[in-house]
Amino acid sequence: MDGGLAYIPTSVAIGDRGALTWVGESLNAERFQLFDSSAIGSVQPVWFDDQFRSSKGDLMVALAAESDLAVGLVHHPDSGGGWLAEIRAFRSGAPHPIWRWSTAASASVAGYLAVTTGGERVVVARQDTSTGQIRLVVLAGNDGRVLLDRRLVDNDVRALEVSADGARIYVASSQTSYLLDGDDGSILFQVGNAGGFSSHSLSADGGTFAFGGFNSVHVYRDVLGDGQYTLWVIESYGGKAYTAVCALDASGRHLAWAAVHYDRFSRYEVFSYEVMTRQRLFQATFQAQGSAQDVPRQIRFAREATRFIVGGWGDEANAHAEVHVFDVADANPIFEIDTVGSVFDVALDAQGRRAVAVSKSVHANRLGNGGEVVTREVTEATLDLRGPVQLGSPFELRAAGWPGGMLSLAISIGESSASQLPGCAESLWLNPATVFWLSRQAVPASGRLSWTLGVPPSAAALVGRRFVTQHVVSDPVRGCWLSNPVFSRVLP
């Protein structure tokens, strides 16, 4: 995917069970872009939105993990010299916001954005310099109604995280970390965060949070489930370094962080840690060779896998790739992406099979225009969609199976949930009530089958609906085997 010469992508999210990629592009020009995640190579976005006034600061994006609710945060100038923060919410079918919401003007453009797993709630935290407060607002995902409007007396905002169900909200300033009830906004817990920079994380289940500092990472857990978090561990490391970014997996079992050495900003280290046993799993070092700063910019876990992705600025000598994907137990990256310039943000899909990175066309320390959105397959899937699934355009499905076995491939259009198929341990995501196409044939000696299909232009009523495909291979000797499910959206 190509971000274009006039735009520098600075934020990215993968959501809708991996079907969609949502990008915010800033600096030289500003716009939000929606991509189909199955797109390979240099492609155009499905659509983009640039219908807002000149912005300041990076555009921020968030995309629901299990729905197509895409939201973006943009700042507009107002007549008094301040900045208005606007939330713009979209569905996949059109580039027109389904709702908008704006805050009052402030001299600051510091703001953060988050969305719950199903898109039920959108959360925004913004620094209000006129009152010395953090304004925290929770909005309904379907229509933008204000569900909660809360202010915290603090001077700045450095991080915002929300649990999968929205029940817990984590907000951090440069001095304090707060855990709040997502319904009434009451403070459940707060603690000094030792100048945690912008390295903060809340597990998706809301039970664990972590923040970084100089030569350390602090982990707190809600052991009893009563909202009272206790210090679980302070993990220390050596050198003139600080924790630039950190991330917890969905259950809070694993923690990963990247520490940059600030003597020359030419070396950083990636750590993997098992929280429950307080055990460091590995430490990997990346050393730059040039004069430009080599710092980690983002780290994130796959939602349903023990994989995490790290993205950084790299250096002009290209001493190492800018993006690394790790398994929590292996210091050797299982996949890397060498981008043309410095990476500003990265993401993995839920299963950790697909990685995306957004980067500038040159190093971050250098002047230059343009950037790119890069999507790569981390591991080969047994069922692969080469899309997008778009009205009037062909797409390809590629499937693998046991040679000589029978492969049944089905496509469903409509919402679906996991169920068990007798004789198969894996989950079946196809909804029998909405299956509209089925193919059953023998697997050839190559073990591979492919189909070229399409959605006719006359089927406009399907736009925006979830597209799910999965196949099962049966063999008299080896039994039954289900492929990975593939999720997409029917796009205009």
TIKE-911518 format. One record per residue (C-alpha): x, y, z; residue number from 1. Coordinates in steps of 0.1 Angstrom, whole numbers, plus 2048, in hexadecimal, padded with zeros to 3 digits. Layout:
+------+-------+-----+-------+
! east ! north !  up ! kolpa !
+------+-------+-----+-------+
!    X !     Y !   Z !   NUM !
...
+------+-------+-----+-------+
This chain:
+------+-------+-----+-------+
! east ! north !  up ! kolpa !
+------+-------+-----+-------+
!  800 !   800 ! 800 !     1 !
!  80D !   823 ! 7F8 !     2 !
!  806 !   841 ! 80D !     3 !
!  80E !   85A ! 7F1 !     4 !
!  828 !   875 ! 7ED !     5 !
!  815 !   890 ! 7FF !     6 !
!  80C !   87D ! 81E !     7 !
!  820 !   86E ! 83A !     8 !
!  80D !   852 ! 84C !     9 !
!  811 !   854 ! 872 !    10 !
!  7F8 !   83D ! 882 !    11 !
!  7E8 !   81C ! 878 !    12 !
!  7D0 !   802 ! 885 !    13 !
!  7C5 !   7DF ! 87A !    14 !
!  7A1 !   7D5 ! 884 !    15 !
!  780 !   7C5 ! 87A !    16 !
!  791 !   7A3 ! 881 !    17 !
!  7AE !   7AD ! 86A !    18 !
!  798 !   7B7 ! 84C !    19 !
!  7A0 !   7DC ! 84C !    20 !
!  7BE !   7F3 ! 851 !    21 !
!  7B8 !   817 ! 85B !    22 !
!  7D3 !   831 ! 857 !    23 !
!  7D7 !   855 ! 862 !    24 !
!  7EE !   86A ! 84C !    25 !
!  7FC !   88B ! 859 !    26 !
!  817 !   8A5 ! 856 !    27 !
!  817 !   8B2 ! 832 !    28 !
!  7F3 !   8AB ! 82D !    29 !
!  7D8 !   89A ! 842 !    30 !
!  7C0 !   87E ! 83A !    31 !
!  7B2 !   85D ! 847 !    32 !
!  7B5 !   83F ! 830 !    33 !
!  7A3 !   81D ! 830 !    34 !
!  7B4 !   7FF ! 821 !    35 !
!  7A9 !   7DB ! 81C !    36 !
!  7C3 !   7C7 ! 830 !    37 !
!  7C4 !   7AC ! 816 !    38 !
!  7D3 !   7C4 ! 7FD !    39 !
!  7F7 !   7BB ! 7F3 !    40 !
!  811 !   7D2 ! 7E3 !    41 !
!  80B !   7F6 ! 7DA !    42 !
!  7E6 !   7FD ! 7D9 !    43 !
!  7CE !   819 ! 7DD !    44 !
!  7B8 !   81E ! 7FC !    45 !
!  794 !   813 ! 7FB !    46 !
!  78B !   836 ! 803 !    47 !
!  79A !   854 ! 816 !    48 !
!  78D !   872 ! 82A !    49 !
!  79E !   893 ! 828 !    50 !
!  780 !   8A9 ! 82C !    51 !
!  78B !   8BD ! 84A !    52 !
!  79E !   8DD ! 850 !    53 !
!  7C3 !   8E0 ! 854 !    54 !
!  7CF !   8CB ! 872 !    55 !
!  7EB !   8CD ! 88B !    56 !
!  7FC !   8AF ! 89B !    57 !
!  7FA !   88B ! 890 !    58 !
!  7D8 !   87D ! 886 !    59 !
!  7D0 !   85F ! 89D !    60 !
!  7BC !   841 ! 893 !    61 !
!  7AA !   824 ! 8A4 !    62 !
!  797 !   807 ! 895 !    63 !
!  781 !   7EE ! 8A8 !    64 !
!  790 !   7CC ! 8A9 !    65 !
!  76F !   7BA ! 8A0 !    66 !
!  75B !   7D4 ! 88D !    67 !
!  761 !   7EC ! 871 !    68 !
!  75D !   80B ! 887 !    69 !
!  77B !   822 ! 87E !    70 !
!  781 !   842 ! 891 !    71 !
!  79A !   85E ! 88C !    72 !
!  7A6 !   87B ! 8A1 !    73 !
!  7AF !   89C ! 890 !    74 !
!  7B6 !   8BF ! 89D !    75 !
!  7A7 !   8DE ! 88C !    76 !
!  7B1 !   903 ! 892 !    77 !
!  796 !   919 ! 8A1 !    78 !
!  791 !   93F ! 89D !    79 !
!  7A1 !   946 ! 8BF !    80 !
!  7C2 !   936 ! 8B7 !    81 !
!  7BB !   915 ! 8C9 !    82 !
!  7B5 !   8F2 ! 8BD !    83 !
!  795 !   8DE ! 8BB !    84 !
!  798 !   8B8 ! 8BD !    85 !
!  77F !   8A6 ! 8A7 !    86 !
!  776 !   881 ! 8A7 !    87 !
!  76B !   873 ! 885 !    88 !
!  75B !   851 ! 884 !    89 !
!  756 !   83B ! 865 !    90 !
!  749 !   81A ! 859 !    91 !
!  75B !   807 ! 83D !    92 !
!  740 !   80E ! 822 !    93 !
!  746 !   833 ! 81C !    94 !
!  75F !   84F ! 823 !    95 !
!  744 !   865 ! 834 !    96 !
!  745 !   867 ! 85A !    97 !
!  727 !   856 ! 86B !    98 !
!  72C !   86F ! 888 !    99 !
!  743 !   88A ! 894 !   100 !
!  74B !   898 ! 8B6 !   101 !
!  761 !   8B6 ! 8C0 !   102 !
!  770 !   8C3 ! 8E0 !   103 !
!  774 !   8E7 ! 8EA !   104 !
!  793 !   8FA ! 8DF !   105 !
!  7B4 !   8F6 ! 8F1 !   106 !
!  7D7 !   902 ! 8EA !   107 !
!  7E3 !   8DD ! 8EB !   108 !
!  7E0 !   8C3 ! 8D0 !   109 !
!  7E8 !   8A6 ! 8E8 !   110 !
!  7CD !   88C ! 8E5 !   111 !
!  7C9 !   866 ! 8E4 !   112 !
!  7AE !   84F ! 8D6 !   113 !
!  7A2 !   82C ! 8DD !   114 !
!  785 !   815 ! 8D4 !   115 !
!  777 !   7F6 ! 8E4 !   116 !
!  779 !   7D4 ! 8D3 !   117 !
!  756 !   7D4 ! 8C4 !   118 !
!  755 !   7F9 ! 8BD !   119 !
!  73B !   7FF ! 8D8 !   120 !
!  74F !   81C ! 8E7 !   121 !
!  768 !   836 ! 8DC !   122 !
!  77E !   847 ! 8F6 !   123 !
!  792 !   867 ! 8F2 !   124 !
!  7A9 !   878 ! 90B !   125 !
!  7B5 !   89B ! 904 !   126 !
!  7CB !   8B4 ! 916 !   127 !
!  7B9 !   8D5 ! 91E !   128 !
!  7D5 !   8EE ! 925 !   129 !
!  7BC !   90A ! 92E !   130 !
!  7B0 !   8F7 ! 94D !   131 !
!  7CE !   8E0 ! 954 !   132 !
!  7B8 !   8C2 ! 950 !   133 !
!  7B5 !   8A2 ! 93C !   134 !
!  793 !   89F ! 92C !   135 !
!  787 !   87B ! 928 !   136 !
!  769 !   874 ! 913 !   137 !
!  757 !   853 ! 90A !   138 !
!  741 !   853 ! 8EB !   139 !
!  729 !   839 ! 8DE !   140 !
!  738 !   828 ! 8C0 !   141 !
!  718 !   827 ! 8AB !   142 !
!  70D !   84B ! 8AE !   143 !
!  727 !   85F ! 8C1 !   144 !
!  711 !   866 ! 8E0 !   145 !
!  725 !   871 ! 8FE !   146 !
!  724 !   856 ! 918 !   147 !
!  73D !   864 ! 930 !   148 !
!  74F !   886 ! 933 !   149 !
!  769 !   887 ! 94E !   150 !
!  785 !   89E ! 958 !   151 !
!  7A5 !   895 ! 96A !   152 !
!  7BA !   8B0 ! 97B !   153 !
!  7DB !   8AB ! 96A !   154 !
!  7F2 !   8BF ! 953 !   155 !
!  7F6 !   8A8 ! 935 !   156 !
!  7EC !   887 ! 925 !   157 !
!  805 !   86D ! 919 !   158 !
!  7F0 !   84D ! 913 !   159 !
!  7CD !   83F ! 910 !   160 !
!  7C4 !   81A ! 911 !   161 !
!  7A2 !   809 ! 914 !   162 !
!  799 !   7E5 ! 91C !   163 !
!  788 !   7D0 ! 902 !   164 !
!  765 !   7D5 ! 911 !   165 !
!  76A !   7FA ! 91B !   166 !
!  766 !   7F2 ! 940 !   167 !
!  789 !   7FF ! 949 !   168 !
!  79A !   81E ! 93B !   169 !
!  7BF !   826 ! 941 !   170 !
!  7CB !   84A ! 93E !   171 !
!  7EE !   856 ! 945 !   172 !
!  7FF !   878 ! 949 !   173 !
!  824 !   87D ! 94D !   174 !
!  821 !   877 ! 972 !   175 !
!  802 !   862 ! 97A !   176 !
!  7F0 !   843 ! 96C !   177 !
!  7CB !   841 ! 971 !   178 !
!  7B4 !   823 ! 96F !   179 !
!  78F !   82D ! 96B !   180 !
!  76E !   81C ! 96A !   181 !
!  762 !   81E ! 946 !   182 !
!  73E !   823 ! 94F !   183 !
!  73E !   83F ! 96A !   184 !
!  762 !   84C ! 966 !   185 !
!  76B !   846 ! 98B !   186 !
!  790 !   842 ! 992 !   187 !
!  796 !   81D ! 99D !   188 !
!  7BB !   821 ! 9A1 !   189 !
!  7D7 !   83A ! 99C !   190 !
!  7FC !   839 ! 9A0 !   191 !
!  81B !   84E ! 998 !   192 !
!  82A !   842 ! 978 !   193 !
!  84E !   84E ! 97D !   194 !
!  84E !   862 ! 95D !   195 !
!  841 !   846 ! 947 !   196 !
!  846 !   859 ! 927 !   197 !
!  82D !   84C ! 90E !   198 !
!  833 !   827 ! 915 !   199 !
!  813 !   81A ! 924 !   200 !
!  7FD !   7FC ! 91E !   201 !
!  7DD !   7EC ! 92C !   202 !
!  7D4 !   7C8 ! 925 !   203 !
!  7B4 !   7C2 ! 911 !   204 !
!  7A4 !   7B1 ! 92F !   205 !
!  7AB !   7D0 ! 944 !   206 !
!  7BD !   7BC ! 95F !   207 !
!  7E1 !   7C7 ! 95A !   208 !
!  7F2 !   7E8 ! 951 !   209 !
!  817 !   7F1 ! 94C !   210 !
!  82B !   811 ! 947 !   211 !
!  850 !   817 ! 940 !   212 !
!  86A !   82E ! 94E !   213 !
!  88F !   832 ! 950 !   214 !
!  89F !   80F ! 951 !   215 !
!  87E !   7FF ! 95B !   216 !
!  85B !   7F3 ! 954 !   217 !
!  840 !   7F2 ! 96F !   218 !
!  824 !   7D9 ! 96E !   219 !
!  804 !   7DB ! 983 !   220 !
!  7E9 !   7C0 ! 985 !   221 !
!  7C5 !   7BF ! 992 !   222 !
!  7CA !   79E ! 9A3 !   223 !
!  7A8 !   79C ! 9B4 !   224 !
!  794 !   7AC ! 997 !   225 !
!  787 !   7C7 ! 9AE !   226 !
!  798 !   7E5 ! 99C !   227 !
!  7B4 !   7E7 ! 9B6 !   228 !
!  7D4 !   7E3 ! 9A4 !   229 !
!  7F4 !   7D8 ! 9B5 !   230 !
!  818 !   7DB ! 9AB !   231 !
!  821 !   7BA ! 99C !   232 !
!  845 !   7C0 ! 990 !   233 !
!  85E !   7DA ! 987 !   234 !
!  875 !   7CC ! 96D !   235 !
!  896 !   7DE ! 969 !   236 !
!  8B1 !   7DF ! 94F !   237 !
!  8D2 !   7F0 ! 94B !   238 !
!  8E2 !   80C ! 936 !   239 !
!  8D9 !   830 ! 930 !   240 !
!  8B7 !   826 ! 923 !   241 !
!  892 !   82B ! 928 !   242 !
!  873 !   818 ! 91D !   243 !
!  867 !   828 ! 8FD !   244 !
!  849 !   811 ! 8F6 !   245 !
!  838 !   7F4 ! 908 !   246 !
!  81B !   7DC ! 901 !   247 !
!  808 !   7C1 ! 914 !   248 !
!  7F6 !   7A5 ! 903 !   249 !
!  7D0 !   7A1 ! 906 !   250 !
!  7D1 !   78D ! 926 !   251 !
!  7EE !   79F ! 936 !   252 !
!  803 !   780 ! 937 !   253 !
!  81F !   78E ! 921 !   254 !
!  82F !   7AF ! 91F !   255 !
!  847 !   7BD ! 905 !   256 !
!  85A !   7DE ! 905 !   257 !
!  875 !   7F0 ! 8F2 !   258 !
!  88F !   805 ! 904 !   259 !
!  8A4 !   81F ! 8F2 !   260 !
!  8C7 !   829 ! 8FD !   261 !
!  8C7 !   84F ! 8FF !   262 !
!  8ED !   855 ! 900 !   263 !
!  8EC !   855 ! 8D9 !   264 !
!  8CA !   848 ! 8D0 !   265 !
!  8DA !   82E ! 8BA !   266 !
!  8D1 !   80E ! 8CD !   267 !
!  8B1 !   7FF ! 8DA !   268 !
!  8A8 !   7DE ! 8EA !   269 !
!  888 !   7CA ! 8E8 !   270 !
!  87D !   7B6 ! 906 !   271 !
!  864 !   79A ! 90A !   272 !
!  857 !   791 ! 92D !   273 !
!  83F !   779 ! 93D !   274 !
!  82B !   78C ! 956 !   275 !
!  81C !   770 ! 96C !   276 !
!  83E !   760 ! 972 !   277 !
!  852 !   780 ! 972 !   278 !
!  86A !   771 ! 959 !   279 !
!  87C !   783 ! 93D !   280 !
!  879 !   76E ! 91E !   281 !
!  892 !   780 ! 907 !   282 !
!  8A5 !   7A0 ! 900 !   283 !
!  8AE !   7AA ! 8DC !   284 !
!  8C5 !   7C7 ! 8D2 !   285 !
!  8C4 !   7DD ! 8B3 !   286 !
!  8E1 !   7F3 ! 8AB !   287 !
!  8E2 !   810 ! 892 !   288 !
!  901 !   818 ! 87E !   289 !
!  8F9 !   83B ! 871 !   290 !
!  8F5 !   85D ! 882 !   291 !
!  8CE !   85F ! 881 !   292 !
!  8BB !   855 ! 8A0 !   293 !
!  8AF !   831 ! 8A2 !   294 !
!  892 !   830 ! 8BA !   295 !
!  875 !   818 ! 8BE !   296 !
!  854 !   829 ! 8B7 !   297 !
!  838 !   80F ! 8BD !   298 !
!  833 !   7EB ! 8CB !   299 !
!  813 !   7D7 ! 8CA !   300 !
!  807 !   7B3 ! 8D0 !   301 !
!  7F1 !   79F ! 8BA !   302 !
!  7CF !   79C ! 8CC !   303 !
!  7CD !   776 ! 8C9 !   304 !
!  7F1 !   76B ! 8C6 !   305 !
!  812 !   76C ! 8D9 !   306 !
!  822 !   782 ! 8BF !   307 !
!  82B !   7A7 ! 8C1 !   308 !
!  837 !   7C0 ! 8A8 !   309 !
!  851 !   7DC ! 8AD !   310 !
!  856 !   7FA ! 896 !   311 !
!  871 !   814 ! 897 !   312 !
!  884 !   82F ! 885 !   313 !
!  8A1 !   81A ! 879 !   314 !
!  8C0 !   82C ! 86C !   315 !
!  8CC !   838 ! 84B !   316 !
!  8E7 !   81D ! 849 !   317 !
!  8CB !   804 ! 849 !   318 !
!  8DD !   7EF ! 864 !   319 !
!  8BC !   7DC ! 86B !   320 !
!  898 !   7DB ! 861 !   321 !
!  880 !   7F5 ! 86F !   322 !
!  865 !   7DC ! 878 !   323 !
!  869 !   7BB ! 88B !   324 !
!  84E !   7A1 ! 895 !   325 !
!  857 !   78A ! 8B2 !   326 !
!  848 !   76C ! 8C3 !   327 !
!  84A !   772 ! 8E9 !   328 !
!  862 !   755 ! 8EE !   329 !
!  87B !   75C ! 8D2 !   330 !
!  895 !   778 ! 8D0 !   331 !
!  898 !   772 ! 8AA !   332 !
!  87D !   785 ! 897 !   333 !
!  866 !   76E ! 884 !   334 !
!  860 !   78A ! 86A !   335 !
!  86E !   7AC ! 861 !   336 !
!  865 !   7C9 ! 84A !   337 !
!  880 !   7E0 ! 83C !   338 !
!  86D !   800 ! 834 !   339 !
!  87A !   81D ! 81F !   340 !
!  87A !   835 ! 83C !   341 !
!  872 !   839 ! 861 !   342 !
!  854 !   826 ! 86F !   343 !
!  83B !   83A ! 884 !   344 !
!  822 !   81E ! 88C !   345 !
!  81C !   7F9 ! 889 !   346 !
!  801 !   7DF ! 88E !   347 !
!  7F9 !   7BA ! 88C !   348 !
!  7D8 !   7A9 ! 884 !   349 !
!  7C7 !   795 ! 89F !   350 !
!  7D9 !   774 ! 896 !   351 !
!  7FB !   784 ! 890 !   352 !
!  7FB !   779 ! 86C !   353 !
!  7FB !   79B ! 85B !   354 !
!  811 !   7B9 ! 864 !   355 !
!  80D !   7DD ! 85A !   356 !
!  825 !   7FA ! 85E !   357 !
!  822 !   81F ! 854 !   358 !
!  842 !   832 ! 84D !   359 !
!  851 !   852 ! 83F !   360 !
!  863 !   851 ! 81E !   361 !
!  884 !   85B ! 82F !   362 !
!  892 !   85A ! 852 !   363 !
!  87E !   86D ! 86C !   364 !
!  89C !   884 ! 872 !   365 !
!  89D !   88F ! 84E !   366 !
!  886 !   8A6 ! 83A !   367 !
!  872 !   894 ! 820 !   368 !
!  84F !   88E ! 813 !   369 !
!  83A !   86F ! 80F !   370 !
!  838 !   84E ! 81F !   371 !
!  829 !   82B ! 81C !   372 !
!  811 !   813 ! 82C !   373 !
!  821 !   7F0 ! 82A !   374 !
!  80D !   7D0 ! 82F !   375 !
!  81F !   7AE ! 832 !   376 !
!  815 !   78A ! 839 !   377 !
!  828 !   77E ! 858 !   378 !
!  820 !   75A ! 853 !   379 !
!  80F !   748 ! 836 !   380 !
!  7EB !   741 ! 83C !   381 !
!  7D9 !   721 ! 832 !   382 !
!  7BD !   737 ! 823 !   383 !
!  7C7 !   758 ! 814 !   384 !
!  7B2 !   774 ! 804 !   385 !
!  7C1 !   78A ! 7EA !   386 !
!  7A8 !   7A6 ! 7EA !   387 !
!  798 !   7BE ! 7EF !   388 !
!  774 !   7B0 ! 7EE !   389 !
!  767 !   7CD ! 7DA !   390 !
!  748 !   7D3 ! 7C4 !   391 !
!  750 !   7CA ! 7A0 !   392 !
!  774 !   7BF ! 7A7 !   393 !
!  782 !   79C ! 7A7 !   394 !
!  794 !   78D ! 7C5 !   395 !
!  7A7 !   76D ! 7CA !   396 !
!  7A5 !   752 ! 7E5 !   397 !
!  7C2 !   73A ! 7EA !   398 !
!  7BE !   71B ! 800 !   399 !
!  7D5 !   6FF ! 80C !   400 !
!  7CB !   6DC ! 816 !   401 !
!  7D6 !   6B7 ! 817 !   402 !
!  7DC !   6AA ! 7F4 !   403 !
!  7C0 !   691 ! 7ED !   404 !
!  7A9 !   69F ! 807 !   405 !
!  788 !   6B0 ! 801 !   406 !
!  788 !   6D6 ! 806 !   407 !
!  768 !   6E9 ! 80C !   408 !
!  76A !   70E ! 809 !   409 !
!  74D !   725 ! 814 !   410 !
!  747 !   74A ! 814 !   411 !
!  72F !   75C ! 82B !   412 !
!  724 !   780 ! 82A !   413 !
!  716 !   78C ! 84B !   414 !
!  720 !   78D ! 86F !   415 !
!  72E !   76D ! 87E !   416 !
!  73B !   75E ! 89E !   417 !
!  751 !   741 ! 8A6 !   418 !
!  743 !   71E ! 8AA !   419 !
!  750 !   6FA ! 8AB !   420 !
!  74E !   6E2 ! 88E !   421 !
!  74B !   6BD ! 899 !   422 !
!  76C !   6AC ! 895 !   423 !
!  781 !   6CC ! 892 !   424 !
!  792 !   6DE ! 8AF !   425 !
!  794 !   6FF ! 89D !   426 !
!  778 !   719 ! 89D !   427 !
!  760 !   71C ! 880 !   428 !
!  757 !   741 ! 878 !   429 !
!  73F !   73B ! 85C !   430 !
!  71B !   742 ! 863 !   431 !
!  707 !   727 ! 850 !   432 !
!  6E9 !   73F ! 84D !   433 !
!  6FD !   758 ! 838 !   434 !
!  713 !   740 ! 823 !   435 !
!  70D !   74A ! 7FF !   436 !
!  728 !   737 ! 7ED !   437 !
!  737 !   714 ! 7F2 !   438 !
!  751 !   700 ! 7DF !   439 !
!  75A !   6DC ! 7E5 !   440 !
!  776 !   6CB ! 7D2 !   441 !
!  794 !   6B4 ! 7D6 !   442 !
!  7B6 !   6C3 ! 7DF !   443 !
!  7CF !   6BD ! 7C4 !   444 !
!  7F3 !   6B0 ! 7C9 !   445 !
!  800 !   6D3 ! 7CC !   446 !
!  7EB !   6D8 ! 7EB !   447 !
!  7DE !   6F9 ! 7DF !   448 !
!  7BE !   706 ! 7D0 !   449 !
!  7B3 !   729 ! 7C5 !   450 !
!  793 !   73B ! 7BA !   451 !
!  78E !   75C ! 7A9 !   452 !
!  76D !   76B ! 7B4 !   453 !
!  75B !   78C ! 7B5 !   454 !
!  73E !   7A0 ! 7C3 !   455 !
!  728 !   7AD ! 7A6 !   456 !
!  723 !   7D3 ! 7A4 !   457 !
!  6FD !   7CD ! 7A8 !   458 !
!  703 !   7BF ! 7CC !   459 !
!  706 !   7E2 ! 7DB !   460 !
!  6F0 !   7D7 ! 7F9 !   461 !
!  70E !   7C2 ! 805 !   462 !
!  725 !   7DF ! 809 !   463 !
!  731 !   7E2 ! 82D !   464 !
!  728 !   7BE ! 837 !   465 !
!  741 !   7A6 ! 845 !   466 !
!  750 !   78D ! 82D !   467 !
!  75C !   76D ! 83D !   468 !
!  76C !   74F ! 82C !   469 !
!  77B !   72F ! 839 !   470 !
!  781 !   70C ! 82D !   471 !
!  781 !   6E9 ! 83C !   472 !
!  795 !   6CC ! 82F !   473 !
!  789 !   6A8 ! 836 !   474 !
!  79D !   688 ! 831 !   475 !
!  793 !   664 ! 83A !   476 !
!  7B4 !   65E ! 84C !   477 !
!  7BF !   680 ! 859 !   478 !
!  79C !   68D ! 863 !   479 !
!  790 !   6B1 ! 862 !   480 !
!  7A4 !   6D1 ! 860 !   481 !
!  798 !   6F5 ! 860 !   482 !
!  7AB !   712 ! 850 !   483 !
!  7AF !   734 ! 85F !   484 !
!  791 !   74A ! 85A !   485 !
!  795 !   768 ! 843 !   486 !
!  781 !   788 ! 84B !   487 !
!  77B !   7A5 ! 833 !   488 !
!  760 !   7BE ! 82B !   489 !
!  74C !   7C3 ! 80B !   490 !
!  759 !   7E5 ! 800 !   491 !
!  74B !   7FE ! 7E7 !   492 !
+------+-------+-----+-------+
